[in-house]
Amino acid sequence: MTDNLIRAAAADEETPVLIVGGGPAGLTTALELARRGVHGMVIDRRDFTTHFPRAHLLNVRTMETFHDVGIADRIYAEGPPEDQWHRVAWYTSLAGPTPLHGRRIGCLPAWGGGADRERYADASPRRFGNLPQLRVDTLLWEQAHKAWPGGIRPRTELIGLDVDDTGALATVRDLDADRTYRIRARYVVAADGGRTCAGLLGVQVSGPRALLDLVSVFFSADLSEYADPEALLTYLIQPQGEGNPVGVLLALGPDQWGARSPQWSMGMHMHPDDPIGRDAEALTQRVRDLIGLPDLEMRVHAISHWQYEGVVADRFRIGPVFLAGDAAHRHPPTGGLGLNTAVGDATNLGWKLAAVLKGQAGDELLDSYEPERRQIAIRNVEHSLRNAGRHGPIGSAMGLRKGLSVDEGWSEIAVWASDTEEGARRRAAADAAVAHNAEDYSQLNIEAGFTYRTGALVSDGTPPAEDTATGFTSNARPGHHVPHVWLRAADGWTVSSSDLVAVEGFTLFTDGAPGCPWHEAARTVAWATGHPITVVGVGVGDGGDYADPGGRWHTVCGLEAGGALLVRPDRHVAWRSATAPADPAADLEGVVHTLLHRSPELPEGDPLAGLKGIAEAGEAVRVGHSREARLFTVVED
């Protein structure tokens, strides 16, 4: 439609925000809006039930958001005990007819376990979670249904979407009632996995697709005598994989975990021409054979066929429509970043939509969503693709390679297992290859250290920190997550600085010194701008609203006496004044106006810029080694 026709067009219903898609991105966005007093609507062509486990790893930043929206405690309660899942392992199989079967190749602590426990605890007041998405989705749906009664609509399909400068007009179909109606919305969040909205709006995605064909079998079986008692994931390396894992076994609970888990998923690479690809009975037998228990009693619940891909949408905002989750970026599962990046989208977008809809900010604030989240999506997709290639070197170190027969491959594994000089050399090489997978399983900086470079922030000119996958260091440079430091409240209770960030408006952290001018400055600016500002004084020693006895807060934040830190509701630092300015109110007002009413400067050039790393990593997965990178651009269907 042309400009302003949507305002005049007849609609059956109106809503401030229409969310298309009831997965983690859509439902978390709804809950972020609801806790800020904004009501909207979620539609999904499905019935909000999931029949396959899908994603399961919930990193500390995701668990912060899930704590905010009220489901974190249930996730921890339903997930595994801490001593039964913080390990990833590599085996030849779980059992089998020879001494070479059932051999553990190596293992690593993972997801904040073992030696990583302290590092992860320093990054966040929340710990890593683990719960299959089929159960997480249920918790989100139940919470959203309570928050937006009547606004969560299953079996409702989007079939048309028109946008102009006043909003969007969605044509939807109630599949159960076989009725078509129209909804006018000021804003739309496209969280439909890329199935509909992107195609209707002509949004392209770029990156490698159809890299590998995979099949996952979701089943129940008793593996308590054979499975690793502490490993959540177990990769199986056998000759037929020619060095790559032939399968990955995932414990799914519920109620019991580790080796006693009653439910499991086995993921397997599948050649497109493999005749058993659609044969459920043959696939089930392959699972048994890979595990090494050909007569294992199994009950298969579901089989899922899917493909590795690593794509990012060229645009995340199209007028009043915002792409989130899989509609904006799709990752391979290595690294567990898909669901977590989707929740990050919701955390970023929720407070901004609420601020604009409540008149606390201009629409320009929403222009910051794309530059902030797209660069994170690009980084995470590339990292996920590189993680996919970290397992092959383990098999190669054992002597496995392309062209070997199965018998020849077992002979090479026999050398690896032997009490010989060559066996010792291969085991040392395999141990080193296993250790390299810390880039996947100890990727704390990817999960918790991501930073926005351009968006709703004001740079202080300091250089960025070193960016590695594992090397996380708390800091308060604008764009970073606010540092987590345990502080002492007046009543003696300890509280994380992260939990002191206000739900709405900005939070201004000061040193809490007597006569601190930031309090008056915040009151003046909040009144002038209509945007709430909560002041939190953190004193060195025992001063301020909250005490920092060890002085760690000011050191980590880089604040001197009289300095202040302005933090957004999503806990990212918007501005830092390391020292006391001459006129705190004037500086603060200028910053707040810039954040809320000025579109960020966007990088110029090709929207495909930054995707070279994704293309290179994708090609390495596709062909098993690096060669000239290619980009594959398609219009979503």
N, C-alpha and C positions, 0 to 999 in steps of 0.2 A: 504494500500500500504506500501511497505517497504521504508526505509529511502531513500530520494532524488528522488524517482520515481515521486513524484508530480511535481518537478521542470521540469522533462522531459516530463510529460504527456501533451497531447494537450488540450488546453482550448480555449473556444470561447471568453472569456472575462477575464480580470484581474482587481483586485481592491485591495487596501491596506487593507480594512476592509469590510467584508460582515456581515451584521446584519440580522439575521433570526428572524423575528417577528416585527410587526409594532405597538405594544402596547406602554405604557409609558416607559418601560425599553429600548426597542429598539430605539424608536424615540428620546428619551432624549439623549441616547448615541450618536446618529447621530448628534444631535445639539451641544453636547459638543465637538465632533470632529470638526464639521464645524466651530465653532467659534475660533478654533485653526488652521484653514487652512488645515485640512485634509479632503479629499473627499473619499466617499465610496459608499456603496450600501445597501439598505434595501429591503428585499423581504418578502412578506406575502401571504399566500394562500387565505386570505380574501381580501376584497376590501377597507380596512382601514376605514370602517364605522362600528359603534357599534349601536346595536338596543336595548340594555338594559342599564340602568343607571350605574350599578356596583358600583365601589368605588367612593367616593365623597369628603372625607376629605383630605386636603392638608396641612400638618403641616409646621411649619416655616422653617425648613431646606429644605423641598421640594420647598417652595415658593422662597427661596434664589436661588435655581437652576433654577426655572422657570423664575425668574427675570433675571438671567444671559443669558438664551437662548431666552428671548424676549416675553414671553407670560404671565407674572405675571399680568401686568396691565389689560389685557383682562379678565383674570380669576376674578380679583377683580370687574371689571365692570359688568360682567355677573352673578356674584354670588349675594347672598342676602345682604341687608343692615345689618349693624353690630347689630342692635337691633332686628333682626328677626330670629336669628338662634343659638345663643350661649346658648342654654338650652336643656337639655334632661329631659324628664318627664315620670312618670309612672301613668297610669290611669287604672280604672276598664274597661272603654270603653269611647267612646266620647259621647254616648247618650244611651238611652234605656228606658225600660218600668217602672223601679223602681228607687227610690232615691239612690239605691246602684250603679246604672249605671251612667256613666259620672262623677264619683268621681275621683279627683286627689289624688293619693297616696303620691306623693312626686316629687321633681325636684332638679336638680343640674345645676349650671353654667358649661359650657363646652367649650373646645377648645379656651381657652384664653379669655373667657367672664367673666363678673361679677368681683368677687374679684381676679380672676386670670389675669386680664388684665395687671396689672403692672408687674407681674412675667414674663409673656410672652414677654412684651415689653423690659424687661431687657435682654432677651435671644437672640434677633434677631432684625435687622432693618425691617424685613418683618413680617407681621401679618398672622395669620392662614387664609387659603382659604377654600372655599367650592363650588364645582362645580361637577356635575355628570360626570363620566368618559366618557360617550358618547359625552360630549361637550369638555372635556379636550383633548380627542384623536383627535378630529377635529382640535383644535388649534395646537396641536403638528404636525399633518400631514401637515397642511398648512405651518407651519414654516419650517418643514423639506423639503418639496417640493421646497420651495424658496432657501433653503441653499444648497441642493444637486439636482439641476434640472436634470432630467433624471435618477436619482439614486434611486428613490422611486418607487418600482415595486409591485403593487397589483396583486392578482391572480397568484402569482408565488410560487410554492410549492417546498420545499427541499425534494428530494427523495433519495439522497445519499451523504455521506460525508466521505472523506478519508483524513487522516492527517499524516504528517511526520515532520521532524525537519525543513523543509523549509516553511511550511504553510499548507494550506488545499485546497482540490479540491472538490467543491460542484457540484453535479448534480441536476439541477432544472428543473421544468416543467412549462412552460407558459400555464396555464389552458385555457385561452381564445383562444390562437393560436394552442393549442395542439402540442406544440413543446418542445423538451427536449434539453438542452444545458448545458455546464459546465463552471463554474466560478472558477478561481484560485484566492485565497485570502491569504495575509500574515497572517491575523488574522480573526477569526470568533467570533461574539458575538451571543450566543444562547439565544435569548429572546423570544422564541416561546411557553412559558408556559409549557414546558416539553413535548410537543406533539411529537417532532421528534428527535431533536439533541441528547438529553440524551440517548434515546434508541439506536440510531445509534452508539453511542460511548460507550455504556454499562455502563452508570453512574447510580448508584442506589440512591434512596431517602429513608430516614429513618424517622420514626415517625408514629403516629396513623392516620389511614385513615377511611373514612366512619363512622365518629363519630355520625353524625346526618343527617337525610334526611330533606332537606328544600325546600320550594318553595317560590318564590317571584313573586308577581303580580304587574306589572307596569301599572298604569291606570290614567285616568283623572276623576275628580269629584269635585263638589263644597262642601267643608267641612268648609267653612268660618264661619258658625254659631256654629261649634262644636269643631274644633281643637284648641289646645293650640296656642295662637298668637305668642309665642316666641320660642316654641320648634321645633327643627329640627327633633329630634327623639322622638317618643312616644311609650313606651312599654305598652302593655295591659296585665294585670294580672287578670285572671278569673278562676273559679273552674276547668274547664276541663284541665287546664295546670298542675294541682296538685302541684301548687306552682311556677312553671316556667312560664314565659311569654307565652301567646298563640299567640302573634304576635307583630311585631314592625313596626310602621308606619313612613315613611320617607318623608318629604316634598322635592320636586324636582324642584320647580319653573316651567318654567323660567319666568322672568319679574316680577312676584309677588311671595312673599314668606310668611312665617308664615302661619297663618290659611287661607290666601287667595291664597296659592299656587294652581295652576291649575292641577299640576301633582304630583302623589304620588307613593310610592312603599310600599307594605305590605309584610313582610317576615314572614313565618309561619313554625313551625316545622311540619313535616309530617311523620307519621308512614309508613314504607315501604308497609304495607298491606292496607293502607287507600284506600278505593275504589274511592275516589274523586281525587286521586293524579294526574290523567291525564285527568280529566274532567274539561274543562275550565269553563263551565257554573257553575258547582258545586263549583269550587274554587272561582269564582267571588262572589257567594252567601255567601260563608264562610267569605270573606272579609267584606261584608256588615254586616253579623251577628256579627262578632267580633267588628266592629266599633260601632254597636248598631243601625244601620239604615238599616233595612232589605229591604226597598224600594228605597235605594239610586240609583240615575242614575249614571252609571259608563260606561266609555269607556275603555276597556282593550287594551293596546298596545302590550304587550308581557308577557309571563309567562316563568320563568326560574326555572329549577330544578337543585339542586346542593347539595353538601355534605360538612359538616365540615371536615376539615383535618388540620393537622399541621405537615408538612414534610420539611426536609432540605436535599439537595443533599450532598452525601458523598464527592464529589469533585466539586470545582468551576472552576478549570482550568485543561484542558486536552490538553497539548501541546499548539497549537495555538488557541484553542477554550476556550471561557470563558462563563460560564453560568450566566445569570442575570435574575432578576425578578422571575416570577413564575416558570421558568425552574430550578431555584436554591433553591427556598423556597416558600411554600404556607401556608397561614395563614387563620384562620377564620376571619370574618369581625370585630369582637369585638376589638375595639381599633383603627381600621382604619389604620393598619400598612402595609398592603400588597402593595398597590401602592406606599406608601411613602418609604418602604424599597427598592422597585424596582428602584425608582428614585435615592436613595442613592447609589445603585450599579452603575448606570450610571455615577453619579457624581464622584465616586471613580475611575472607569475604564477609563473614557474619557480622563482625563489629562495624565494618564499613557500611554495609547496607543499612544496619540499624541506625547508625549515626545520621545518614542522609535522610532516611524515611522519617526520623524524629526531628528533623530540622536543625540538627546540631552541626552539620557539615554540608558543603556543596557537593553536587554530583561529581565535581572534579576529583574528589577523594577516591572515587571508584576507578578512576583512570590508573591508579597505582596498583590495582590487582594484577593486571597482565605483566608488567615488567618485574614485579616481585615474584610471582609464582611461576612464570614461564622459565626464568633462568634456573630456578630450583628444579623444575621438571626436567629440563635438559640435563642438568648435572646428575640427577638421580637415574634417569634412563640410561645415560652413558655408563654410570657406575654399575648398574644392574647387568648390563650387557657384558662388561668386563668381568664381573663376578662369574658369569656363566662359563668363562674360559679358564677358571682357576683350578678346576678339577682334573683336566686332561693331563697336566704335568705329573700328577701322582701316578697314574697308570704308566706313563712314559718312563718314569724313574724306576718302575718295577720291571721294565723290559717289554711292555706291551706296545704294539704299533700296528699300523695298517698292513694288511697283506698276510698276517699270520693266521694259520688255521687255529681252531679252538684247542686242539691238542698241543700245537706249538706254543700257544699262549700260556697254557697251564705249565708247560715246561719252563717258560720264562719266570712264571710266578714261583716255581719250585727253586729256581736260582735265587730269587729275592729272599725266599724263606730259608735258604740253606746256611749252614754254619761254615761259610767260606769267605774268603776275602772279597770276592765279587758280591756275595750276598750282603755282607756288611756295607759295602759301598752303595748298593742299591737301596738298602733300608735307610741309610743316612740321607740319600737323595730324596727318597719318598717322604721322610720326615720333614725335610726342608720344604718340599712342595706342599705338604699338609699345612705347615706353619704359614705359608704365603696366603692361605685362605683366611687369615685374620683380617685381611682387607674386606672380607664379606661379613665375618661373624663377630668382629670387634670394631665395626665401622661407626664408632661413637660420634665422630665429627660429621659424618654424613647425616646421621640421624638427629643429632642435637646441636651441631655447630653451624648449621646452614645460616647464611646471612643475606639480607637484602642489600643490594648495591645502589639501586635506583628505585624510588617510590615515595611513600609517605614517610620521609625521613629527611633530616638536614645533616649533611656531612660535617664532621668537625676537622676534616683534613688529615686525620691520622692514617697511617698506612694499614692495609688489611693484614690480618694475621696469616701465618703460613697455613695453607689449605691442604691437608692430607685427609685420608679416609679415617684414620684411627686417632690422630693426634689432636684431641679436643682440649682447648684451654678457654675457660670462662673469661669473657671480657665484655665491656659495656660500650664498645664502639657502635655508633648509630647503625642500625640494621641488624644487630645481633640480638639474640634472646637475652633478656635481663639475667645477670648472674644469680645463681641460687646460693644463698648464704643463710645458714641458720642464725636467727636473731632471737633476742629475749624480750618478750613483752613485759609490760609493767606488772602483770599478775604472776610472772615467773615462768609462764609457758614459753616454749620455743616455737617459732614459726619461720617458715621459709620466706625469704624476700620475694620469691616468685609468687607466693600465695597472697602477697599484700597488694598485688596489682588489681585495680578496680575493674569491675565488670563493664562499666560505661565511662566514657571520657578518658582523659589522660591521668596518669599517676606521676606526681612529681616527687622524686626522692631527694631529700635535702640532708644536711648534716645535723639538723635538730638543735643547733646552738641557740642559746637565749637571744631573743631579738632578731631571729633569722628573718630577712626581708622577703624570703620566698613565699611565706604565708600570705602576706598582704598582696604580693604580686599575683599569686594564683587567684585570690578572690577578685581582684580587679580584672584580670584577663577572662576569667570564667563569666563574669557579669557582662563584659564587653562583647564576648564572642558567642555567648549562649552555649558554650561547650563545657561540661563539668571537668574540674581538675581537683583531684584528691592529693593532698600533701601528706607525705610520710616522712617523718624525721628519723633518721638512723644516726644515733650518736656514737662517737668513739668512746669506748669505755661504757659508762652507764647513762650518758645523756640521751636526749631525744625521746621520741615515742617508743622506739625500739632500740635496745642496746646491742652493740656489736663488740662484745668484750675482747675478742682477739684482734679487732681492727681489720679483719679480712675484707669486709664489704668495701671500704673506701679504697683499699689497695687494688682489689680486683676491678673495681669500677673506674679507677684512674681519677678519683676526685680529690681535690685539695680542699682546704677550709673554705666554706662558702660556695662550693660547687654544687651542681644539681644534675639530676638525670630525669628526663621526661620519657615515660614508657607508655606504649599503646596498650589497649585492652588485650591484644594477642600476645603480650609480654615482649614484644620487640622494642628495642630502644629507638625512639624517634629523634632524640636530640640530647646532646651532652654539653654542659657548660662546666669544664673541668675546674675553673676558678670562679670566684664571685665577680659578676659583671658590674659595671658602674650603675646601670639602670635595669634591674632584674625584670620589672614589669614591661618595659619597652621591648627588651629582648624576647621575653616569653610571648608577648602578644604577636610579635612579628613571626615567630616560629609557628605558633598555633595557626595563624592565618595561612601561612605557607602550606602547612600540612593539610588543612581542611578545605582550602579554596583555590589551590593552584595545582594544575595537572603537572605531574613529574616530567622532566625532560627524558624523552625516549631515545634509545640508541638509534642512529641513522643506519640506513643500508638495507640489505636483503633480509627478509624475515627468516630465511634459512640459515643466516649467520649463526655460528655456534653449534651447528649440528654435525660438523665434520667428525668430531670425536665419536658421536653416536654411529655415524656411517662406518667408521673404521672398526669400532668394536663389533658392530653387527656383521661386517664381513668376516672378522676373525671367527665369530660363532658359526657363520654359514659354511665356510670352507675349511675351518680348522687352522688357518694361518692368515697373516695379514697380506693384503694386496691392495690395489688401488681402490679407494673408497667410492661407493656409489650412494646416491640419495634416491629414495623412492618416494614420490609424491603422488597422493591419490585423493580423490574426493570421497569422503565417507558415504557409504550407502546405508 
